[in-house]
Amino acid sequence: MLLGATTMVCSNLFSQDLIARQAPVDKKLKSIDSLSLQRQIRVEQSLYPGLDIYPVWTNKAVNAYANAVVPEKYIFDLTGFTMPTTQTRITDTFGYRPRRRRMHYGLDVKVYVGDTIRAAFDGKVRMVKNQGRRGYGRYVVIRHDNGLETVYGHLSKQLVEEDQLVRSGDPIGLGGNTGRSTGSHLHFETRFLGIPIDPALMFDFTKQDVLADSYTFQKAKSGGQSGKGIFYKVKRGDTLSKIAARQGTTVSRLCKLNHITRRTVLRPGQVLRCS
């Protein structure tokens, strides 16, 4: 009986010793697995910038994120930028175009056919398309490491391919007059999860600089636009005074921001910039 008890005690001690020796091994294996996973995540993030924010990587549409979850707040790092062109004259601003009854989602910068257009930040080319005489004409879309996407429209030639990694300042195209355009210029957009943001809130083309080292995006209560420029989609029965009161601004401010007058007839679905 004593021998059996001794054997059982020795067996238990041996088992405990094995578990004790195995514990640091398991911990080390978990550490190795963790490092491997971190490396894999870093590789995927370098191949697909903004992987932790954007739900998909697709070459099909400029705004392919209709069902994306938009964060309430997101800060873009604007350091390491390059101005897309050395030209400084803005020929059209971001906002609603009353005469054409549609939104203009970017800035138009006067460039000449053949001018070099450069990537604004590090990133990966998501789209290289040609719409012929329509829309953007020849254009490029880049998703950047900081979470922004930029669109470069009306190019005469694209110098990059889809899924190509680019660095800030790399040539990506040549200025042109393709698509829906009445003169050579660069149509430049900044977007976040498909939501257009006024590039003038980040870029100062006149000074060839960014306005600050970072830009804070804030989701609009109306479920649409963002940042310092909040937008409102007109509903049936809305008036400028009603919209101004609802958005905490003035009619005069609305008119100035949207290049309209107090007599402008509002249409349901029309988008107004409110700040």
C-alpha positions in Angstrom: 0.0 0.0 0.0 2.9 2.4 0.9 4.6 1.6 -2.4 1.4 2.4 -4.4 1.0 5.7 -2.6 4.7 6.6 -3.2 4.3 5.8 -6.9 1.2 8.0 -7.1 3.0 10.9 -5.4 6.0 10.6 -7.7 3.7 10.4 -10.7 1.8 13.6 -9.7 5.1 15.4 -9.0 6.4 14.3 -12.5 3.2 15.6 -14.1 3.4 18.9 -12.3 7.0 19.2 -13.3 6.1 18.6 -17.0 3.4 21.2 -16.8 5.8 23.7 -15.2 8.4 23.1 -17.9 5.8 23.3 -20.6 4.3 26.7 -19.4 7.2 28.9 -20.6 7.3 26.9 -23.9 3.6 27.6 -24.5 4.1 31.2 -23.6 7.0 31.4 -26.1 4.9 29.8 -28.8 2.1 32.2 -28.1 4.7 35.1 -28.4 5.9 33.7 -31.7 2.4 33.3 -33.0 1.6 36.9 -31.9 4.7 38.3 -33.7 3.9 36.3 -36.8 0.3 37.7 -36.7 1.6 41.2 -36.2 4.0 40.8 -39.2 1.1 39.5 -41.3 -1.1 42.5 -40.3 1.7 44.9 -41.1 2.2 43.3 -44.5 -1.5 43.5 -45.3 -1.7 47.1 -44.1 1.1 48.0 -46.5 -0.5 46.2 -49.3 -4.0 47.7 -48.6 -3.7 51.0 -46.8 -6.5 51.8 -44.4 -7.4 48.1 -44.0 -8.5 48.7 -40.5 -11.0 51.4 -41.6 -12.1 50.4 -45.1 -14.3 47.3 -45.6 -13.1 46.3 -49.0 -10.4 46.8 -51.6 -12.0 47.2 -55.1 -11.1 48.8 -58.4 -14.7 49.1 -59.5 -16.0 52.4 -58.2 -14.8 55.7 -56.6 -17.3 55.4 -53.8 -17.6 51.7 -53.1 -18.4 52.1 -49.4 -22.2 52.6 -49.2 -22.5 50.2 -46.2 -19.3 51.2 -44.4 -19.4 52.0 -40.7 -18.3 55.6 -40.5 -16.5 56.5 -37.3 -17.7 59.5 -35.3 -14.2 61.0 -35.4 -11.0 60.3 -37.2 -7.7 62.2 -37.3 -5.7 62.3 -40.6 -1.9 62.7 -40.4 -1.1 65.3 -43.1 2.7 65.2 -42.6 4.8 63.8 -45.4 2.5 65.4 -48.0 3.3 66.6 -51.5 1.2 69.1 -53.4 -0.3 67.3 -56.4 0.7 70.2 -58.7 3.0 73.2 -58.4 0.3 75.3 -60.1 -1.6 77.6 -57.6 -4.6 79.0 -59.3 -8.0 77.6 -58.2 -10.5 77.8 -61.0 -13.5 76.1 -59.2 -14.2 75.4 -55.6 -15.9 72.6 -53.6 -19.7 73.0 -53.2 -23.0 73.1 -55.0 -23.1 74.5 -58.5 -26.5 76.3 -58.9 -26.4 76.7 -62.7 -25.6 73.0 -63.2 -27.7 71.9 -60.2 -25.2 69.5 -58.9 -22.4 69.2 -56.4 -18.8 69.7 -57.2 -16.9 67.4 -54.9 -13.4 68.7 -55.4 -11.2 71.6 -56.3 -10.2 72.5 -59.8 -6.6 73.7 -60.2 -5.4 75.3 -63.4 -2.8 73.0 -65.0 -1.6 72.7 -68.5 -1.6 69.6 -70.7 1.5 67.6 -69.8 2.1 69.1 -66.3 3.3 66.5 -63.9 0.6 65.4 -61.3 2.0 63.8 -58.1 0.7 61.5 -55.3 -0.3 63.6 -52.3 0.8 60.9 -49.7 2.2 57.4 -49.6 -0.4 54.8 -50.6 -1.6 52.4 -53.1 -3.3 53.0 -56.5 -6.9 51.7 -56.2 -8.3 52.8 -59.6 -6.9 53.8 -63.0 -9.9 54.4 -65.3 -10.9 56.3 -68.5 -14.5 57.6 -68.7 -13.9 58.9 -72.2 -15.8 62.2 -72.7 -17.8 61.8 -69.5 -17.1 62.6 -65.8 -13.5 62.5 -64.7 -12.2 61.5 -68.1 -8.8 59.8 -67.4 -8.4 59.6 -63.6 -6.6 57.9 -60.8 -7.7 57.1 -57.3 -5.2 56.4 -54.5 -5.9 55.1 -51.0 -3.3 56.5 -48.6 -1.7 55.1 -45.4 -3.3 57.9 -43.4 -6.8 56.8 -44.3 -7.6 59.4 -47.0 -8.4 58.6 -50.6 -7.5 61.2 -53.3 -8.9 61.5 -56.8 -7.1 63.1 -59.7 -9.3 63.8 -62.7 -9.2 65.0 -66.4 -5.6 63.7 -66.9 -4.1 63.4 -70.4 -2.2 60.3 -69.3 -1.9 58.0 -66.3 1.6 57.0 -65.3 0.6 54.3 -62.7 -1.3 51.0 -62.7 -4.0 49.7 -60.4 -2.6 48.0 -57.2 0.7 49.8 -57.5 2.3 51.2 -54.4 3.3 54.8 -54.6 5.3 57.2 -52.4 4.4 60.8 -51.7 5.5 62.9 -54.6 5.7 60.1 -57.2 4.4 61.1 -60.6 1.0 59.5 -61.2 -0.2 61.3 -64.3 -0.1 64.3 -66.7 -2.4 67.3 -66.6 -5.1 67.3 -69.3 -8.5 68.2 -70.5 -10.3 64.8 -70.7 -13.8 64.0 -69.6 -16.4 66.6 -68.8 -14.0 69.5 -69.0 -14.0 72.9 -70.7 -10.2 73.6 -70.3 -7.1 71.9 -69.1 -7.2 71.5 -65.3 -6.8 69.1 -62.4 -9.9 68.0 -60.6 -8.6 67.0 -57.1 -10.8 65.3 -54.5 -10.2 64.1 -50.9 -12.5 61.4 -49.6 -12.9 59.3 -46.5 -14.9 56.1 -46.9 -16.4 57.6 -50.0 -17.5 60.8 -48.2 -16.2 63.9 -50.0 -14.2 66.4 -47.9 -13.4 69.9 -49.2 -9.6 69.7 -50.1 -9.4 73.4 -49.1 -9.8 72.3 -45.4 -6.5 70.6 -45.7 -4.5 72.0 -48.7 -3.5 75.5 -49.5 -2.6 75.5 -53.1 -1.6 79.2 -53.1 1.0 78.6 -50.4 1.8 75.1 -51.6 1.3 73.7 -48.1 -1.1 71.9 -45.8 -3.1 74.0 -43.3 -1.9 71.9 -40.3 -0.1 68.7 -39.5 -3.4 66.9 -39.0 -7.1 67.2 -39.9 -10.0 66.0 -37.7 -12.9 64.4 -39.5 -16.2 64.5 -37.5 -19.2 62.6 -38.7 -22.1 65.0 -39.4 -25.4 64.5 -37.5 -27.2 64.4 -40.8 -25.3 61.2 -41.6 -23.4 62.7 -44.5 -20.4 65.0 -44.7 -17.8 65.8 -42.3 -15.1 67.8 -40.7 -15.3 71.5 -40.5 -17.5 71.6 -43.6 -20.8 70.1 -42.6 -23.4 69.5 -45.3 -27.2 69.2 -45.4 -29.4 67.4 -47.9 -32.5 69.5 -48.7 -35.8 67.9 -47.9 -39.3 68.7 -49.3 -40.6 71.9 -47.6 -37.2 73.1 -46.5 -36.4 76.8 -46.7 -33.1 78.6 -46.2 -34.3 80.0 -42.9 -35.4 76.6 -41.6 -32.1 75.0 -42.6 -30.1 77.9 -41.1 -31.9 77.5 -37.8 -31.5 73.8 -37.7 -27.8 73.9 -38.5 -27.0 76.8 -36.2 -25.9 79.2 -38.9 -27.4 82.2 -40.8 -29.1 82.5 -44.2 -26.3 84.9 -45.3 -23.7 82.4 -44.4 -25.5 79.6 -46.3 -25.8 81.9 -49.4 -22.1 82.8 -49.2 -20.9 79.2 -48.8 -23.1 77.8 -51.6 -22.8 80.8 -54.0 -26.6 81.3 -54.0 -29.0 84.1 -53.1 -32.0 84.3 -50.8 -34.2 83.9 -53.9 -32.6 80.7 -55.0 -35.2 77.9 -55.3 -34.2 74.9 -53.2 -34.7 71.4 -54.6 -35.2 68.2 -52.6 -32.0 66.2 -52.7 -29.8 69.3 -53.2 -26.8 69.4 -50.9 -25.9 72.6 -49.1 -22.7 73.3 -47.3 -23.5 74.7 -43.8 -20.1 75.5 -42.3 
